[in-house]
Amino acid sequence: MSKMKPVLGRGLASLIPRQPAAAPPPSAAGQDDGTSTKVTVSVDLGKIQRNPYQPRTDFDPEALAELKHSILEKGIIQPITVRRHGDGYQLISGERRVRAARDAGLSQIPAYIISVRSDEEMLELALIENLQRETLNPIEVAVSYRRLIEECNLTQEQVSERIGKDRTTVTNFLRLLKLPQEIQHALRTGEVTTGHARALVSIESDKLQMDIFKRVVARGLSVREVERLVRNRTKKKAARTSPGEISVTSAVSSIEDRLRRALGTKVQVKPLAGGRGEIIIEFYSASDLERLLDLIAELEGR
């Protein structure tokens, strides 16, 4: 097993310069000397490269237009954050401000320059900065969690510590990525809420997920109505089960709950003919699988 990655100790605070909230306009900011870090200077917009690790994929045109208007009226209130890269800079945070500033016809923008030791740290800073600002849609959040786990080699526990959320929250967001693409798109656009999606993801059948999803969109069902639909479907399925099967189902459900609490992930116990069966333990990344193997190894050692 690989060792847990040490905490970088550089969260959102490392991206924001310690200065008054109203940063100087580009014309008043100092000029870059080409070497200093942890300074706010005026940089050419043309020398700023986009962030290759930008977690945000959806930019609202109306929100960008409003930001452009604000910049024309009041200037850039909060500097962007960059690192030195070649003869220019690479953006860490502030993509919306850069886009709006370009649309506003500005040639320069105030930027806070920090030192970043590696591309991995660059990715982690970009993801955590956006997650802590809570400006991403649910699917962008879920993808960001997955990238922190897969590309930054963090466990779910480490991700929860970095962003200040419970690990269950991280797991629930990761589960959203199992939904059909059409439902994920609706989450991105706000057509359905995270509450709707969490109710739908508890359904094992993709077809049934889509059937209920279409009813949500067509009728504007609330989250409670969707949860009620899911419960009713479950009750109907249970009603078609014989008394003996009900007893087995109850026992299986209890075992699933115990395993779910012990392993911190979704577990399915499927009884088969002849007293046989199978246990399906879900994992969401290579590091999550490693976490589960570690837990199983601990149980074996007891």
N, C-alpha and C positions, 0 to 999 in steps of 0.2 A: 504493500500500500504506500502511496506517496504521502509525504508529510504535509500537514496543513500549511497553507501559505501564510506567512506572517502578515499581521495587519500593517498596512502602509501608514496608517495614522494621518491620512490627508483626505479629509472629507470636503464638504461644501465650503468650510472656512478657508481652505487653502486657495480657493478660486476667487475669493472676493477680497479686494484690497481693503486694508483698515484705514478708511478715510471717511470724510463726511458723505452723507447719502447723495448730495448733489455734486457729482463729479464735474471737473472743469470741462467746458466745451472743447472740441478738437483744436480750435485756434489758440486756446490758452494752455493746453497740455504741453508738457515738455517734449523735446525731441529725443528720439532713441539714440543712445551712444553706441549701439551695436553689440553690447556685451552684458549690460546690467539686467538683473532679474528682480522680481518683487518691486517693480516700478510701474507707474501709470504714465504712458507716453502717447503721443499722437502718431498713428501709423497710417500708411497709405492703404486704402481699401484694396487696391490692385495687387498688393503684395500678400494678401491674406488667402491662404488655401483653405478649402473646406475641411471640416473634420471628417476623416474617413470612418470614424466610429460613432457618428451622430445617430443616437437612438430614435430621434424624432423623424418620422417619415411623412407625416401629414401636417401641412401648413395651411391654416385657414386664410384665404385671400382677404376676407373682410378684416380679420384681426391684423394682418400685415398692413392693410391700408390705414387702419386706425393708428398703428404704431408709426407709420410714415408721417401722418399728420401731426402726431405728438412730437416727433423729432424735428419737423419743420418749425413747430411752434416753440418748443422748449429745449431742443438739443438732445444729446445723449445723456440721460440721467445716470445710468450705471455702465461703466466701461465693460467691454467684452474681455474675455480671458484668452490668451494665446500662449504658445511656446515658440521659441525660435526654431526655424526649419529652413535649411539652405540659406538662400539670400533673403528670405522673407519670414513669414510666420504661418503657423498652423493653428486654426481655430480650435479651442477647447469648449468654450461655451459662449453663446450669444449669436447663434445663427439667425434668429429672427431679427435682431438688431442690425446685423450686417446686411441682410436682404433689404430691410426697410431703409437703411442709410443709403444703399446704392440706388434704390428707387427714388429716394429724395434728392439724388444728384450730388451727394457729398463725395469728396475725394479722400477724406481722412476720417478717422474715428478714434476715440480714446480707447486704449487697450492696456490691460494689466498683464505683464509678462511674467510667467513663472517658469521654473525649471522642471522638466519632466524627464525622469530617468530612463523610461522605456516605453515602447508602444503599448505594452500590457497595462502600464500605469496610466497611460493616456486614455485607453479604453475605459478603465475603471473610473477615472475621474469624470469622463464625459457621461458615462451611464449614471453614476451616483449623483452627479450634479443635477441632471435632469429629473431623476427619481425624487430627490429631496425637494425640488421645486414643485413637484406634483403637477406638472404641465403636460404629461403624456396621457394618451388614451389607454384603456385597459389592455389592449393587445400590445401596444408599444411597451407598457410596463412589463407584461409577461415575457416579451422577447428580450427586454433588457435583463430581467432576472436570469433567463436562460443563458444569455451571453456572458453574464458575470460568472455563472457556474461553469460553462463549457470553455470559454476563452480566457477567463482570469483564474481558472482552477479554484474557485471558491466553493465551499459547501453551502447548503441552504442555510445552515446556522450562521455562517460567516456573512452571507448576503443579508440576513435579517439584522445582524449586528451593525453592518455598514449603513443600512438605510433606516434603522430604528423602528423596524416592524417586527411583529411576531412571526415565527417561522411558518405557522399555519397560514398566515396571509400570503407568504411567498409561495407555498404549495398550492393554495387555491388559485392564484394567478397563473401559475404554470399549467394547471389543469385546463385553463381556458384554451390553450394551444391545441388541445385534443378535439375541439369543436370543429365541425365542417367549415370550410373556408367562407361560405356565404354568411354564416353566423358571425364569424370573426370579422368580416367586412362590416357587418351591421354594427358591431361593437365599436369599430374604428370610427364610424361616421355618426355614432350616437343614436342610431335607429333603435337599438335596444340597450338596456343598461347592464351593468355588471351583475345586478341582482337577477335579471332575467337569465343571463348566461350561466350563473352558478346553479340555477334551478335546472337548466337544460343539460348541463354537463353531468348531472347525476344520473341521467338516463343512459343506459348502455347502448340502445339501438340508435344508430345514426338516422335511420328513416323516421323513427318516432321523434327524435330531436327536431328534424326538419319539419315534420307535420305540425308540431306545437309552435315552432318558430314562425311558420307562415300564418298561424292563427294569431300570434302576438302582433305581427305586423299588420295583418288585415283588420283586426278588431281593436288594436291598441290596448291589449290586455295588460293589467298591472302585474307586478312581481308576485303579489299574493295570489292572484288568479292563476298564474302559471304554476306556482307551487301547489295550488289546489288541484290543478289538472294532473300534475305529476303524481300526487298522492292518490288520486282517483284511479289512475292507470295502474298503480301498484296494487291498490285494493282489488281491482278487477282481476289482476293476475293471480293474486292470492286466493280469490273466491273460486277460481278454477282448479285450485289445488286440493287434493284429498286430505282428510284429517291427518293421516300418517305423514304426508308430505309437509303439512303445516308444522308438525312437531319438528321434523328435520330442518325445515327452513328457519324456525326460531332458533334452533341450536346453532345452525350455520351462521346466522346473523350475529349471535353472541360471540362466536369464535372470530368472525371477521372484525368485530369491534375491538376485541382484545388484541388481535394482531395489528390492527390499524393504529391503536394507541402505542403499542410497543415499538413499531417500526416507523411511525410518523409518515405513512403513505397509504394510498388506497390498496386494499387487499380483497381479493375475491376467493371464496371457497366454493368449489363446484363439485357436489357429490355426483358420483357416477354409479352405474350398475354394479352389483356385487360387493357393495361396501367400499368400493374404491372411490377415488376423487382426485382433484388437483387444486393446488393453491396458486393463485396468480398474484404476484407482488409487483406493483407498478413502480417504475423509476423514470425520472425525467431528464437525466443526463448521465454521462459517464461518472462524474464525481458523486452523483446521487446514488448510483449503483455501488460505488466504492463505500459510501457511507452505510448502505444496507449490509454489505458484506462485513464491514467492521462490527456492526451491531450483532450479526449472526455469529461472528467469531467470538464476541464477548459472551454470548449465550452458551456457546459450546464449551467455553472455559469455566463456566460456573459448576 
